Amino acid sequence: MKKKPDTDNNEKDRRISQLLTFSEIGKTITSSIEVGEILKIVMKKIRHLLHPGNWSLLLVDEQSGDLRFEIAVGRGSTKLKGMTIKAGEGVAGWVAREKKPLLITDVSKDARFSKRADSITRYKTRSIICVPLVAKSKCLGVIELINRPKTKEFTEEDLLLLSALAGYSAIAIENAIYFKQIHELTITDDLTHLYNSRHLHSCLDNEIERARRFKYSLSMIFIDLDYFKVVNDEYGHLCGSKVLKEVATLLNSRIRAIDMAFRYGGDEFIVLMPETNKRSARIVAKKLREAIKEHIFLTENGINHRLTASFGVATYPRDTKDKTDLLHLADNAMYKVKNKSRDGVAVA
């Protein structure tokens, strides 16, 4: 009996590898809700099946329509991370706009190719295979593979394989994005896009436990806008809502990445500051007070309104070891200012 040629065995192994890849990505669709995890698996499998020289995954920004490099792998590609390109720019931009896969065996002969990425990475592109990530007629991004090793070129079969992978990937990414959006809706305030009061209590539990375990201070700043009712009465509730949005922007721009800002209700706000003692929190509260006092609100409406706020500071574990008490102490400190002079900072 004659043995089967090695080429037949190689082809069989390749087909099995492809089937296993689709199976794993299919499992990812139903099990993972993290976009980052999905992208890592997808790119790992693409590398295993298609062996590109460099490869990237770009996602579309919903607001601007620009494409941003989420993953870039290969020589010099780390310089591309976070870089954006316009819809229609280069091969990736064309594929995203037209929602059509594209195979170019010689980029020097294709007017759609842009040399911008090559100039950044110092990597010379010879050939490209690029496919869109499309779900429900919407392009979420593109996968772009550059150069096969040595003298090999990408083929139509590679394009079909990558398109199939992109189809699975788009479904997984869409599911993850929807889950993230739904989650954000449950923890953020509709108007200001700060965290809401429901999420505050969850964060307090976690942060107090973390502060207890690692023996550091956790501070809270309670903020209440002074005479906010005047804004609503004189300019209307739409202007009042704009003021609240401007306050939220001020708070977010002046706190650290690890701090958390919440709209507690009405015109009340809270800033939660991990690894922060009372003295440091008081300094931050004073800076926030100055920022609000110096800001001119409603300039777009031609009103130019000035505003102040009252601040209260409390700290775990110096003032209390209970989350409810921490909230009450910060609130009470704020009311000391409110009932006395307004436009000031008090500590528990």
ChimeraX attribute file (.defattr): number of C-alpha atoms within 10 A of each C-alpha:
attribute: neighborCount
match mode: 1-to-1
recipient: residues
	/A:1	3
	/A:2	4
	/A:3	5
	/A:4	8
	/A:5	8
	/A:6	9
	/A:7	9
	/A:8	10
	/A:9	11
	/A:10	11
	/A:11	11
	/A:12	12
	/A:13	12
	/A:14	13
	/A:15	12
	/A:16	11
	/A:17	15
	/A:18	18
	/A:19	11
	/A:20	13
	/A:21	20
	/A:22	18
	/A:23	12
	/A:24	14
	/A:25	20
	/A:26	16
	/A:27	12
	/A:28	20
	/A:29	19
	/A:30	12
	/A:31	11
	/A:32	16
	/A:33	19
	/A:34	16
	/A:35	16
	/A:36	13
	/A:37	13
	/A:38	20
	/A:39	16
	/A:40	12
	/A:41	15
	/A:42	22
	/A:43	19
	/A:44	11
	/A:45	19
	/A:46	20
	/A:47	15
	/A:48	12
	/A:49	15
	/A:50	15
	/A:51	16
	/A:52	21
	/A:53	17
	/A:54	21
	/A:55	23
	/A:56	21
	/A:57	26
	/A:58	27
	/A:59	22
	/A:60	24
	/A:61	13
	/A:62	10
	/A:63	6
	/A:64	9
	/A:65	19
	/A:66	20
	/A:67	26
	/A:68	20
	/A:69	22
	/A:70	18
	/A:71	20
	/A:72	21
	/A:73	19
	/A:74	14
	/A:75	13
	/A:76	15
	/A:77	20
	/A:78	14
	/A:79	15
	/A:80	19
	/A:81	16
	/A:82	13
	/A:83	13
	/A:84	16
	/A:85	18
	/A:86	17
	/A:87	19
	/A:88	17
	/A:89	18
	/A:90	17
	/A:91	26
	/A:92	31
	/A:93	26
	/A:94	21
	/A:95	25
	/A:96	31
	/A:97	18
	/A:98	13
	/A:99	19
	/A:100	16
	/A:101	23
	/A:102	19
	/A:103	19
	/A:104	20
	/A:105	17
	/A:106	14
	/A:107	17
	/A:108	14
	/A:109	9
	/A:110	11
	/A:111	9
	/A:112	17
	/A:113	20
	/A:114	17
	/A:115	14
	/A:116	12
	/A:117	18
	/A:118	14
	/A:119	10
	/A:120	13
	/A:121	15
	/A:122	13
	/A:123	17
	/A:124	12
	/A:125	19
	/A:126	14
	/A:127	19
	/A:128	24
	/A:129	27
	/A:130	28
	/A:131	28
	/A:132	31
	/A:133	32
	/A:134	23
	/A:135	18
	/A:136	9
	/A:137	8
	/A:138	15
	/A:139	21
	/A:140	24
	/A:141	30
	/A:142	30
	/A:143	28
	/A:144	24
	/A:145	27
	/A:146	24
	/A:147	22
	/A:148	18
	/A:149	12
	/A:150	7
	/A:151	6
	/A:152	9
	/A:153	19
	/A:154	21
	/A:155	13
	/A:156	12
	/A:157	9
	/A:158	15
	/A:159	18
	/A:160	13
	/A:161	16
	/A:162	22
	/A:163	22
	/A:164	14
	/A:165	23
	/A:166	24
	/A:167	15
	/A:168	20
	/A:169	26
	/A:170	23
	/A:171	19
	/A:172	26
	/A:173	27
	/A:174	20
	/A:175	19
	/A:176	21
	/A:177	16
	/A:178	12
	/A:179	15
	/A:180	14
	/A:181	11
	/A:182	11
	/A:183	11
	/A:184	14
	/A:185	14
	/A:186	13
	/A:187	18
	/A:188	19
	/A:189	19
	/A:190	13
	/A:191	12
	/A:192	19
	/A:193	17
	/A:194	22
	/A:195	23
	/A:196	22
	/A:197	18
	/A:198	15
	/A:199	15
	/A:200	21
	/A:201	14
	/A:202	11
	/A:203	15
	/A:204	19
	/A:205	13
	/A:206	12
	/A:207	20
	/A:208	22
	/A:209	14
	/A:210	16
	/A:211	16
	/A:212	15
	/A:213	9
	/A:214	10
	/A:215	12
	/A:216	15
	/A:217	20
	/A:218	25
	/A:219	27
	/A:220	30
	/A:221	29
	/A:222	28
	/A:223	26
	/A:224	25
	/A:225	21
	/A:226	16
	/A:227	13
	/A:228	17
	/A:229	14
	/A:230	11
	/A:231	18
	/A:232	15
	/A:233	11
	/A:234	10
	/A:235	14
	/A:236	12
	/A:237	13
	/A:238	10
	/A:239	18
	/A:240	20
	/A:241	17
	/A:242	17
	/A:243	22
	/A:244	21
	/A:245	16
	/A:246	18
	/A:247	22
	/A:248	19
	/A:249	14
	/A:250	15
	/A:251	22
	/A:252	17
	/A:253	11
	/A:254	13
	/A:255	17
	/A:256	11
	/A:257	9
	/A:258	9
	/A:259	16
	/A:260	19
	/A:261	21
	/A:262	26
	/A:263	25
	/A:264	21
	/A:265	12
	/A:266	11
	/A:267	19
	/A:268	17
	/A:269	24
	/A:270	28
	/A:271	24
	/A:272	23
	/A:273	24
	/A:274	22
	/A:275	19
	/A:276	19
	/A:277	19
	/A:278	21
	/A:279	13
	/A:280	12
	/A:281	25
	/A:282	22
	/A:283	12
	/A:284	19
	/A:285	25
	/A:286	15
	/A:287	14
	/A:288	23
	/A:289	21
	/A:290	15
	/A:291	16
	/A:292	20
	/A:293	15
	/A:294	12
	/A:295	17
	/A:296	15
	/A:297	21
	/A:298	17
	/A:299	10
	/A:300	8
	/A:301	11
	/A:302	8
	/A:303	12
	/A:304	12
	/A:305	13
	/A:306	13
	/A:307	20
	/A:308	19
	/A:309	24
	/A:310	25
	/A:311	31
	/A:312	30
	/A:313	30
	/A:314	30
	/A:315	27
	/A:316	25
	/A:317	19
	/A:318	14
	/A:319	17
	/A:320	15
	/A:321	14
	/A:322	13
	/A:323	17
	/A:324	12
	/A:325	14
	/A:326	24
	/A:327	21
	/A:328	15
	/A:329	22
	/A:330	25
	/A:331	24
	/A:332	20
	/A:333	21
	/A:334	27
	/A:335	21
	/A:336	19
	/A:337	20
	/A:338	21
	/A:339	9
	/A:340	9
	/A:341	10
	/A:342	19
	/A:343	20
	/A:344	19
	/A:345	25
	/A:346	22
	/A:347	23
	/A:348	19
